[in-house]
Amino acid sequence: MLVDTSLQLVDLERGDADVAIRFWSGSDPGLVSHRLFAEELSAYCSPALVRGENAITRLEDLERVTLLHWDLAGLPWAGGTRRWVGWAPWLHRLGAGHIRPGEGLRFSDYNLAIQAAIAGQGVMLGSLPLFRDLVAAGLLVRPFAESVPTDLGYDLVTTPRAAARAEVAAFSDWILALAAG
């Protein structure tokens, strides 16, 4: 079984992959799709940033800290309905549009933005389900409880032909059970 971790959309009909995990807002009527989990974004930072005299504890504190941004420019699926929620829309959805976050640091690689947050270089938006282990390990914290659901989610997708194969069905059952647990 091929595992492709690139950000390119694989062609499940004509490519080598039988299964994909897509971060998207839509569906494709030609594919079998199962929602693993919905996207909900919260702010995350190093535990060091929530301690001491200048601790980040309120949304308003975002005006005085470095914000970390994940820049989707140039990704094949960044246009259309597949939009990442940035800081300004996130704050607006919380009714805190009056808060004017600074420009901060921009990353083209999401993993580098996560490492910057762990290193205490700023605050980033991250997915509640995806960041659960980083919080449990004590690498990141949520400086405040607010979060925003988006129209995006992580779906397991395959073709009807591949879904009928025993190994694809076994893999699908396994990963759906992991996502549910």
FENRAZI-V565008 format. One record per backbone hydrogen bond with DSSP energy under -0.5 kcal/mol. NH is the residue of the N-H (numbers start at 1). CO is the residue of the C=O. If there is no record, write none. Layout:
<<NH CO> <NH CO>>
This chain:
<<4 2> <5 3> <10 8> <12 10> <15 11> <20 157> <22 20> <22 155> <24 22> <24 153> <31 28> <32 158> <33 31> <34 156> <36 154> <37 154> <39 152> <41 148> <42 126> <43 146> <44 124> <45 141> <46 117> <49 46> <50 47> <51 48> <55 52> <56 49> <57 55> <61 58> <62 59> <63 60> <64 61> <65 62> <68 123> <69 105> <71 69> <71 107> <72 70> <75 72> <78 75> <82 79> <83 81> <86 84> <90 86> <91 87> <92 88> <93 89> <94 90> <95 92> <96 91> <99 96> <101 99> <102 62> <105 67> <107 69> <110 108> <113 109> <114 110> <115 111> <116 112> <117 113> <118 114> <119 115> <120 117> <121 116> <123 66> <124 44> <125 68> <126 42> <128 40> <131 127> <132 128> <135 131> <136 132> <137 133> <138 135> <139 134> <140 134> <141 45> <143 141> <148 41> <150 39> <153 24> <154 37> <155 22> <155 153> <156 34> <157 20> <157 155> <158 32> <159 18> <160 30> <163 159> <164 160> <165 162> <169 165> <170 166> <171 167> <172 168> <173 169> <174 170> <175 171> <176 172> <177 173> <178 174> <179 175> <180 176> <181 177>>
